[in-house]
């Protein structure tokens, strides 16, 4: 909705500023009795909130959304006053007003309320399987107010006493242990939980249903993995991950697990991968449960780090909580960074350092957009808070912390973390508190370095040149903001303090420095044959190499650089190509020099960029020759690995084989296509007979090259799927066919109610990323936007909105721009701008590099 006129603008500004609660009333304890009726999709409740009033007031303001408050009383100084309730729906607040002023001191708020179990994966909502419905919660960021009136801001920490009624045969899981379970009238029972730790409202949790659990005790902590009865058996791996994580974190943090018990619950419908509710972590079922007989290596790793991420929060996020959502990056970035630590210790052969390097490079690509935001935000409304949960918060936060750990050293970094947690345990803190703790632990200017990466958007670009003279050998560094598009119109207003380590062809010439000036010289020993900027790929920056320097590094890359360093080299080279600093031919030549590369991340990144080149700048008449180039690039690796799994394969070789199957299948390789079809047919008959790592790629290739007969087989199997892995293989495969009539059948599943809401973002993302399905999916989105808006944007716009950026035509750009000029994308407004920028960037790349591509192709004849 567009504002009309000055008065409306003024009212809007006042409303936005009023989204924060007054600081004059502070809660300390909630006592809540809740009565959910799952069959009726309603609930009622009664609560008493103990508060401290710091200034006399005739009004107390709480958060409340879609709740009916039927009775309100304020008690202070032994006197009880009835309160009038004034709802402010736009601000999601309720004002409790009394005739006589409430004095300074202790007081109580007593409320009776009711509401409806929602359908939207937030608040207290209905989560369904084919067999029944469950009542579960999702409160981060501003949804606790949908279940009970409260002070719904992270800074208002309190303890909670919760009791709930449930149907006979159902149980409930919450932050505390069950301390009482008594039958009551109506064939129901009342469950009372122990007093919770001191926590923010967004960390309150409740799940009601016929949960069944696997259990174990680790370091004195009882751990359970709970699920619907028919999926309980798939929780064993998650329980193993939790056990290893708790043992690791107990030692690393220097603080034993602080919350007495840990429940992990697989929710049938859940918007997030996981949510770190205190002592009771909820997960999307596919993020906690897996069939170990058929699952892939990558799925096992992803699940392990997801579980470790949420458990890491129990200390960093729950024990110590961000004071406001502007610093949520520190909680989420830290947990993203930290999640790899226990899994690396458990499975060092998984090479998670390579994963971290690739993750950092992916977020640097997003941060290279002009529309990128700073890590630290300034959110005030629920929509703005929702938008904070994006890649910048998670992945950039993790990448910057990874750089910081490398700068101060792992032991010193850990010392700073432990000091920060000890100083703020059971309370709230800010990012400034964190980097001050690190500065004190290290004696280094962390409080000067970190704000330059946290408080301003973008990624720095480092260029360097040799400045050799008699008696003076040095590298001259220059920094400026890097933008993926816009040619030389790069940013000059930002300035970073950048820890940099340089690796060269001569060990005596290696050095580290902190770049604090726009242009800064650094002395170097000797004149090494090659210079690589970003030792270990730990730095958060882009590097522009001269053609000669790039050629020298590429020549020694496979022997002289580590896996993470080669990942950074490929991505820096590609970024300079996208920004029109290198020609596309330069990138293709570097790719050929890496033809024998076997690091799966390097191979996958090269293939991804080569596909982008083929889709955007290779003329239709030259497509067959370019496909031949792709096959020549990657077939030698297949000749070494083969398409069949071998008993002595490492996990990395299994994943590399799967990646190559997808790459060569996409490039039209007949052997890859035939192999994929055979694997899929075997899987349909007997899933356990096929390598679980290879089958995902086989589904993609088979679908892309399949017809109606295969589609029908997938649909039949989809309806009969037993495990989560099987279901998702078939679901996302039917989004990858190329025939319009088959894709129309895929989209029709939405109207038939056969797609679970939690899968909407990824489902539409897959369709929009498929050139053959893009128009169909986009038209469906536009015609159903009012119903789908909240469902497909997901947190931070990471769902369908971001996938729109895969288009590369002015027509699509103009359509997207025009549509969102008159339609809101709640929590995804920035994602819309970034998708438009990505489309523009592709159009610009095509314009800049088409002739360079044709010249390179001509040289190959």
VENZI-V555744 format. One record per residue. PSI is psi in whole degrees, -180 to 180 (none if undefined). Layout:
BEGIN
psi
PSI
PSI
END
This chain:
BEGIN
psi
129
139
147
99
165
-39
-45
-39
-41
-43
-40
-44
-41
-40
-43
-40
-21
6
-22
143
153
153
14
-10
119
122
151
-26
140
135
115
130
121
141
86
142
93
-42
-35
-10
38
168
156
162
167
138
153
125
121
128
164
122
124
-8
139
139
147
7
137
132
129
164
138
133
120
31
145
114
110
-22
134
131
144
129
126
142
32
4
137
130
134
140
140
140
121
112
137
87
-45
-36
-2
47
157
133
122
109
134
162
-43
143
140
125
166
139
-165
144
169
144
123
124
144
139
166
162
-175
140
125
169
1
24
29
158
-148
111
168
125
128
146
-180
-20
-35
179
153
155
119
165
151
111
-21
135
-39
45
-1
-32
-10
-12
-34
143
135
173
88
58
145
-26
-15
73
145
170
161
133
115
136
145
151
147
159
153
134
-16
155
-180
150
133
-167
-34
176
156
122
-13
139
103
138
146
176
156
25
38
176
156
126
127
133
155
158
133
165
169
124
165
156
-32
-10
1
143
147
132
122
129
-167
51
144
147
149
147
159
156
130
127
36
2
119
128
136
144
118
147
175
151
-38
-9
6
-39
-20
9
-1
-43
-42
-37
-40
-46
-45
-43
-47
-39
-46
-47
-42
-49
-35
-40
-44
-46
-21
12
124
151
123
0
17
-45
160
116
138
122
129
112
131
-38
118
132
-37
169
-41
160
127
38
139
118
2
80
131
142
151
138
-34
-12
-11
-30
142
155
105
-16
-29
-2
161
161
-45
-41
-38
-43
-46
-42
-41
-45
-31
-46
-45
-34
-51
-37
-36
-33
-24
-30
-55
85
-38
-56
-46
123
142
140
-31
168
-13
-25
18
-21
-35
-44
-52
-40
-41
-47
-35
-46
-45
-27
-25
-20
-56
-30
-36
-43
-33
-44
75
-24
-8
-10
52
-16
-35
-41
-42
-40
-43
-40
-42
-41
-35
-41
-28
-36
-44
-39
-7
3
147
-25
4
146
165
154
-50
126
-173
57
142
-34
159
-37
-41
-36
-44
-39
-17
-18
75
-174
-31
-43
-49
-65
-41
-41
-45
-42
-39
-39
-35
-42
-42
-43
-42
-35
-45
-18
143
-42
-41
-41
-47
-40
-42
-41
-47
-37
-40
-46
-43
-37
-27
15
136
14
-159
157
171
168
-35
-38
-39
-52
-21
-38
-40
-37
-42
-39
-34
-24
15
159
55
-37
-9
-38
-50
-43
-29
-24
-20
-36
-9
150
166
175
137
147
126
125
150
156
153
137
65
134
170
121
4
108
120
163
135
111
141
138
145
166
137
133
137
-25
167
8
-125
7
60
165
136
1
-23
147
130
158
108
115
125
135
137
133
135
179
-3
117
-33
-16
-6
146
164
149
167
118
118
-7
162
-45
129
125
147
128
147
146
119
-171
83
159
-28
155
122
122
116
62
128
0
35
-17
147
83
166
154
132
115
147
159
-41
-43
-42
-42
-40
-40
-44
-34
-30
5
-45
-23
-28
-15
148
170
-52
-36
-39
-36
-47
-39
-47
-45
-36
-43
-44
-41
-40
-31
-45
-33
8
27
-27
161
159
-28
-37
-43
-41
-35
-41
-40
-43
-32
-19
25
-29
7
135
3
123
-34
-44
-45
-46
-41
-44
-47
-42
-44
-36
-36
-42
-42
-47
-39
-29
-35
-5
122
153
-38
-20
5
-41
-40
-36
-37
-36
-40
-44
-43
-38
-32
-41
-16
-38
-34
-38
-35
-32
-42
-40
166
-13
138
145
149
-30
13
137
165
-38
-38
-37
-44
-40
-43
-43
-43
-43
-35
-43
-42
-51
-32
-41
-29
7
22
121
-37
-40
-40
-45
-41
-42
-44
-43
-43
-43
-43
-39
-41
-42
-40
-40
91
-36
-8
-5
143
117
-23
-35
-26
-30
-46
-38
-41
-44
-48
-43
-42
-44
-31
11
172
-166
-35
-42
-39
-45
-39
-42
-41
-42
-43
-35
-44
-23
8
139
-45
164
-40
-45
-48
-47
-32
-48
-41
-48
-18
-39
-8
-3
2
167
-16
128
-39
-31
-38
-32
-37
-36
-47
-31
-19
-26
-48
-23
0
25
2
122
144
-35
-21
-3
-49
-47
-35
-50
-34
-41
-43
-43
-24
-11
111
-32
-22
-10
-49
-41
-47
-40
-43
-39
-45
-47
-42
-16
21
-40
-35
-31
-14
-51
-28
-31
-14
-31
-170
131
14
22
-5
-124
-35
-45
-33
-21
-26
-5
-8
165
33
145
-34
-46
-41
-46
-37
-46
-45
-45
-41
-47
-4
-23
8
133
146
86
122
5
22
-42
-35
-35
-48
-39
-35
-43
-40
-37
-42
-46
-40
-39
-42
-42
-42
-43
-44
-41
-32
-3
-46
-38
-38
-44
-38
-40
-43
-38
-35
-19
-11
none
END
